[in-house]
């Protein structure tokens, strides 16, 4: 049985953590940057996703530190998280390649213009 596609927020959180370990607010900022502001994760959504991803073994806490009297927890991908992100990236790339090919057959150019 094949894995179901990842939801976009999960994909983006894992992508943010692929570069380096990050704390929650840094993940929120990176996701907004990666998507040009299109996706803005709320703290509640993010922390629920982080808890779920930890339970699934895709991420883990790398370290904790206290900053201005608040606990800051840094998360990182696990090996399983890296494999899961790589699998989803390949799936998305495959689907995008098919779509691009079919658009070219119609004479459509990318960026909304037509040939």
Secondary structure, DSSP 8 states (H G I E B T S, - for coil): -------HHHHHHHHHHHHS-EEHHHHHHHHHHHTTTS----HHHHHHHHHHHHHTTSEEEEEEEEETTEEEEEEEE-HHHHHHHHHHHHHHHHHHHHHHHHHHHTTB-TTS-B-
